[in-house]
Amino acid sequence: MATMTDVGSSPLPLLFRRRSSGEMQNLATVSSSLLPAFGTVVDDGYLNLKKYVIVPYDHRYRWWQTFLVALVLYSAWASVFELAFKRAARGGLLVIDLVVDLFFAIDIVLTFFVAYLDKATYLLVDDHKKIALRYVTRAWFFMDVASTMPFQLVFRIFTGRWHNGEVFGFLNLLRLWRLWRVSELFKRLEKDTRFSYFWTRLLKLVCVTVFAVHTAACVYYFLAVHHKHPVNTWLGSVVEDFKHRSVWLGYTYSMYWSIVTLTTVGYGDLHAVNTGEKIFNMLYMLFNIGLTAYIIGNMTNLVVHAAVRTFAMRDAINELLRYASKNRLPEGLREQMLAHMQLKFKTAELQQEEVLQDLPKAIRSSIAQHLFRRTVEKSYLFNGVSEDLVSQLVSEMKAEFFPPKVEIILQNEIPTDFYLLVSGAVDLLTYKNGTEQFLSKLGAADMAGEIGVIFNIPQPFIVRTKRLSQVIRISHHHFKQMVQPQSEDGKIIIANFMKYLKGLKEDILQEIPFLTELLEEQNQQPLEQNEDQQNRETLDSTDANPEGKTDTSNGATTIRVIIHGHYPSEGTSNDRLGKLVYLPDSLEDLFSLAEKKFGKRGSTILVADGSEVEELNALRENDHLFIF
């Protein structure tokens, strides 16, 4: 069985042919490179081609092929032109033709060293014998040689004289075989994102049109020159003795007739006279119908493709206006709907959701990190959290635009998301006694909706945009999933949140009644902790500790619990959230603390599942205790 080395070398290096210090410079080059087949095992042993083998996708070989395309354009023009105007073929154009043929002869030689892709293995074949055998046994080799051979010069070398017959003019038409190179070039340019598809396609249409006009003009002149009675031709009836006049005069008349006929103008100054010319005119006009349809169809597609988003936007807006008029919606609501629809189409090119969905998650995450990481780090809630949590949050956030005077959050709305303002400005509002009351203004890096999400209560405020604003949002569900495993980050977020609440204005705190009580408890807890610590220090200074308990004054961690003044299955509006306290040293102290908080003395302590507490050592951080 033949090994991979026998068949060919892997095309994998072509994916990395543009390197700088070992790094890829342009990932877009992958689109024009060969890819190994699925399941193909490629390692470093198969990365190098044999000596004197040209990679077909090498940029130097591509430049050579592009240079040949320019020569092909000349060949396509000259081969038809020289058939009609024989005098030009024996003049200065002959030298140019020989030079052009020399370049294509060099390309034939180079082709024997160009590796090819094996369709069975999808590997580049770099064996010289196989490359040569493949090229020689295909029709391309014979057509390349025939289109490059200077038949007239060869005849002169063997006979010593120039041949004036038409046979060499028709043999020169074999050069039109080279036009396949132009087609391949346009295919490659249409896929290359560095070039405009519109202008590439337009250039292709222009080339096709010019070549058709040029060919028809030369053929029409050829018919006039070879008629038995030159006077009885389309050109002889207008220009006397045109055979002996300037070549460029005849070419000008021919191009004029061809263009006028192609554009269906038909002034009548140049028209078919004999039967042969009339038959050619009919065939040319039938061809013009197809060519015109091809040009118009392609131009229409290009124009419509460029304006398809505009058409979609106008149709959507018209449907929206008809809906608003049919249902007699108020003018203010109609303007909001119209502004949102226009903004949706304006920002569609920025968001490109359909494009981003096709990208791998790692690339989408990198894009989000580049765009929004700084904004998240500047927000108060995530100040000081770990880099890992910030990266997770940014990856899950979604960007949105909102037009001016549009509600982002409604009052008493179920909390599903909270928002981080990237740019723009929003107002914090509330409805009080049937009137709208302004509370605060938020700017870049400020947050909205986080109070409802963290406390899991209906949104207490209205958030309305003042001007065009960009926000990033994250859902309540994703936020909890990411924060719960990160206990240290969770404590930092809660500390940042409590600090933020303490800095809120009085009128904002009044809209959420339990916030005032919560903040008062937070202020009292450090005082109570200090009192308990002082009491323990006093006891330790006078008595020994027979049970070997840890001295909290030396830095031991104090447990915090939440106490309630009722049975677990019961609940009152005043004791719904409970009281967050530091766990004292004994059950008696816990009963005394509960009496101080709830105004009544308890005798039983239960946890949430109904079990009675007998020892404080069994309790853990944030346990709920029911004392009654």
DAVENMO-V15592 format. One record per backbone hydrogen bond with DSSP energy under -0.5 kcal/mol. NH is the residue of the N-H (numbers start at 0). CO is the residue of the C=O. E is the energy in kcal/mol with one decimal. If there is no record, write none. Layout:
BEGIN
NH;CO;E, NH;CO;E
END
This chain:
BEGIN
6;2;-1.6, 7;3;-2.6, 8;123;-1.8, 9;45;-1.4, 12;9;-0.6, 13;10;-1.6, 14;11;-1.7, 15;12;-1.5, 16;13;-1.2, 18;16;-0.8, 19;22;-2.0, 22;19;-1.5, 24;17;-1.5, 28;25;-1.4, 29;26;-1.7, 30;27;-1.5, 31;28;-1.2, 32;29;-1.6, 39;36;-2.0, 41;39;-0.6, 45;42;-1.8, 46;43;-1.1, 52;49;-0.9, 53;112;-3.8, 57;54;-2.0, 61;57;-2.2, 62;58;-1.9, 63;59;-1.8, 64;60;-2.2, 65;61;-2.2, 66;62;-2.2, 67;63;-2.0, 68;64;-1.5, 69;65;-1.3, 70;66;-1.3, 71;67;-2.2, 72;68;-2.0, 73;69;-1.3, 74;70;-2.5, 75;71;-2.9, 76;72;-1.6, 77;73;-3.1, 78;74;-2.7, 79;75;-0.8, 80;76;-1.8, 81;77;-3.1, 82;78;-0.9, 83;79;-1.5, 84;80;-2.7, 85;83;-0.7, 87;84;-0.6, 88;84;-1.0, 89;85;-1.0, 90;87;-1.0, 92;87;-0.8, 93;90;-1.2, 94;90;-0.6, 95;91;-1.3, 96;92;-2.6, 97;93;-1.9, 98;94;-2.0, 99;95;-2.5, 100;96;-2.7, 101;97;-1.8, 102;98;-1.6, 103;99;-1.8, 104;100;-2.0, 105;101;-2.0, 106;102;-1.8, 107;103;-1.6, 108;104;-1.7, 109;105;-2.4, 110;106;-1.9, 111;107;-0.7, 111;108;-1.1, 112;109;-2.3, 113;110;-1.2, 114;53;-2.5, 114;112;-0.6, 115;124;-1.1, 117;115;-0.6, 117;122;-2.7, 118;116;-0.6, 121;117;-2.8, 123;8;-1.5, 124;115;-3.4, 125;123;-0.6, 127;125;-0.5, 130;126;-2.3, 131;127;-2.5, 132;128;-2.7, 133;129;-2.3, 134;130;-1.9, 135;131;-2.6, 136;132;-1.9, 137;134;-0.9, 140;134;-0.7, 140;137;-1.0, 141;137;-0.8, 142;138;-2.3, 143;139;-2.8, 144;140;-2.4, 145;141;-2.5, 146;142;-2.3, 147;143;-0.8, 147;144;-0.6, 148;144;-1.9, 150;148;-1.6, 153;149;-2.3, 154;150;-2.4, 155;151;-1.9, 156;152;-2.2, 157;153;-2.0, 158;154;-2.4, 159;155;-2.2, 169;165;-1.9, 170;166;-2.1, 171;167;-1.8, 172;169;-0.9, 173;170;-1.7, 174;171;-1.9, 175;172;-1.8, 176;173;-1.9, 177;174;-1.9, 178;175;-1.8, 179;176;-1.4, 180;177;-1.8, 181;178;-0.6, 182;178;-1.7, 183;179;-2.2, 184;180;-2.1, 185;181;-2.3, 186;182;-1.9, 187;183;-2.0, 188;184;-2.5, 189;185;-2.2, 190;186;-0.9, 191;187;-0.8, 192;190;-0.6, 194;191;-1.6, 199;195;-2.2, 200;196;-2.6, 201;197;-2.3, 202;198;-2.4, 203;199;-1.9, 204;200;-2.0, 205;201;-2.2, 206;202;-2.3, 207;203;-2.3, 208;204;-2.3, 209;205;-2.7, 210;206;-2.3, 211;207;-2.1, 212;208;-2.5, 213;209;-2.7, 214;210;-2.6, 215;211;-2.3, 216;212;-2.2, 217;213;-2.2, 218;214;-2.4, 219;215;-2.3, 220;216;-2.1, 221;217;-2.4, 222;218;-2.1, 223;219;-1.5, 224;220;-2.4, 225;221;-1.8, 226;223;-1.0, 229;227;-0.6, 231;228;-1.6, 232;229;-0.6, 232;230;-0.9, 236;232;-1.7, 237;234;-1.2, 238;234;-3.2, 239;237;-0.5, 241;238;-0.8, 243;240;-1.1, 244;241;-1.0, 249;245;-1.7, 250;246;-2.1, 251;247;-2.0, 252;248;-2.2, 253;249;-2.3, 254;250;-2.6, 255;251;-2.3, 256;252;-2.5, 257;253;-2.4, 258;254;-2.6, 259;255;-2.3, 260;256;-2.3, 261;257;-2.5, 262;258;-2.3, 263;260;-1.3, 264;259;-1.9, 265;259;-0.8, 277;273;-1.7, 278;274;-2.4, 279;275;-2.3, 280;276;-2.5, 281;277;-2.3, 282;278;-2.2, 283;279;-2.8, 284;280;-2.5, 285;281;-2.1, 286;282;-2.3, 287;283;-2.2, 288;284;-1.4, 289;285;-1.3, 290;286;-2.6, 291;287;-2.9, 292;288;-2.1, 293;289;-2.3, 294;290;-2.5, 295;291;-2.9, 296;292;-2.5, 297;293;-2.1, 298;294;-2.6, 299;295;-2.5, 300;296;-2.1, 301;297;-2.2, 302;298;-2.5, 303;299;-2.9, 304;300;-2.5, 305;301;-1.5, 306;302;-1.3, 307;303;-0.8, 307;304;-0.5, 310;306;-2.3, 311;307;-2.3, 312;308;-2.3, 313;309;-2.5, 314;310;-2.4, 315;311;-2.3, 316;312;-2.4, 317;313;-2.4, 318;314;-2.3, 319;315;-2.1, 320;316;-2.6, 321;317;-2.2, 322;318;-2.2, 323;319;-2.6, 324;320;-2.3, 325;321;-2.6, 326;322;-2.1, 327;324;-0.8, 328;323;-2.3, 333;329;-2.2, 334;330;-2.3, 335;331;-1.8, 336;332;-2.3, 337;333;-2.3, 338;334;-2.6, 339;335;-2.4, 340;336;-2.1, 341;337;-2.3, 342;338;-2.3, 343;339;-2.0, 344;340;-1.5, 345;341;-2.0, 346;342;-2.3, 347;343;-0.5, 348;344;-0.5, 350;346;-2.4, 351;347;-2.6, 355;351;-2.5, 356;352;-2.1, 357;353;-0.7, 357;354;-0.9, 358;355;-1.2, 363;359;-2.2, 364;360;-2.6, 365;361;-2.1, 366;362;-2.3, 367;363;-2.3, 368;364;-2.5, 369;365;-2.2, 370;366;-2.0, 371;367;-2.8, 372;368;-1.3, 375;371;-2.0, 376;372;-2.4, 377;373;-1.5, 378;374;-0.8, 378;375;-0.7, 382;379;-1.4, 383;381;-0.6, 384;381;-1.2, 389;385;-1.8, 390;386;-2.3, 391;387;-2.0, 392;388;-2.6, 393;389;-2.6, 394;390;-1.9, 395;391;-1.2, 395;392;-0.6, 396;392;-0.8, 396;393;-0.7, 397;472;-2.2, 399;470;-2.7, 401;468;-2.6, 404;464;-1.7, 405;402;-0.6, 407;462;-3.1, 408;462;-1.3, 411;458;-3.9, 412;409;-1.6, 415;413;-0.7, 417;473;-1.9, 418;447;-3.0, 419;471;-2.7, 420;445;-2.7, 421;469;-2.7, 422;469;-1.6, 425;441;-2.0, 426;463;-3.6, 427;439;-3.4, 428;426;-0.6, 428;461;-3.0, 429;436;-1.7, 431;429;-0.6, 431;434;-3.1, 434;431;-1.5, 436;429;-3.4, 438;427;-2.9, 439;427;-1.4, 441;425;-2.9, 444;420;-3.5, 445;442;-1.9, 447;418;-2.4, 452;448;-1.5, 453;449;-2.7, 454;450;-2.2, 455;451;-0.8, 456;451;-1.6, 458;412;-2.8, 461;428;-3.2, 462;408;-2.1, 463;426;-2.2, 463;461;-0.5, 464;405;-2.2, 465;424;-3.0, 466;424;-1.1, 468;401;-2.4, 469;422;-1.7, 470;399;-2.6, 471;419;-2.4, 472;397;-2.4, 473;417;-1.9, 475;415;-3.3, 478;474;-2.2, 479;475;-2.1, 480;476;-2.1, 481;477;-2.0, 482;478;-2.0, 483;479;-2.3, 484;480;-0.6, 485;482;-1.0, 486;484;-1.2, 489;485;-2.4, 490;486;-2.0, 491;487;-1.9, 492;488;-2.6, 493;489;-2.4, 494;490;-2.4, 495;491;-2.6, 496;492;-2.5, 497;493;-2.7, 498;494;-2.2, 499;495;-2.1, 500;496;-2.4, 501;497;-2.0, 502;498;-0.9, 502;499;-0.6, 503;500;-1.4, 508;504;-2.0, 509;505;-1.9, 510;506;-0.5, 510;507;-0.9, 511;508;-1.3, 514;511;-1.6, 515;511;-0.6, 515;512;-0.8, 516;512;-0.9, 517;513;-2.3, 518;514;-2.6, 519;515;-2.0, 520;516;-2.2, 521;517;-1.9, 522;518;-1.7, 523;519;-1.8, 524;520;-2.2, 525;521;-0.7, 526;522;-0.6, 527;523;-2.4, 528;524;-2.6, 529;525;-2.0, 530;526;-2.2, 531;527;-2.7, 532;528;-2.2, 533;529;-2.4, 534;530;-2.4, 535;531;-2.3, 536;532;-2.4, 537;533;-2.1, 538;534;-2.4, 539;535;-2.6, 540;536;-1.6, 541;537;-0.9, 541;538;-0.7, 542;538;-2.6, 545;543;-0.8, 547;544;-1.2, 551;549;-0.7, 553;550;-1.5, 554;551;-1.5, 555;550;-0.6, 560;580;-2.7, 561;622;-2.9, 562;560;-0.5, 562;578;-2.8, 563;624;-2.7, 569;566;-1.9, 575;572;-0.8, 578;562;-2.3, 580;560;-3.0, 580;578;-0.6, 582;558;-3.2, 589;585;-1.6, 590;586;-2.4, 591;587;-2.2, 592;588;-2.3, 593;589;-2.2, 594;590;-2.2, 595;591;-1.8, 596;592;-1.6, 597;593;-3.0, 598;594;-1.9, 605;625;-2.2, 606;610;-2.4, 609;606;-1.9, 612;604;-3.0, 613;611;-0.5, 617;614;-1.1, 618;615;-1.5, 621;559;-3.6, 622;619;-1.6, 624;561;-3.2, 624;622;-0.6, 625;605;-3.2, 626;563;-3.0, 626;624;-0.6, 627;603;-1.7, 627;625;-0.5
END
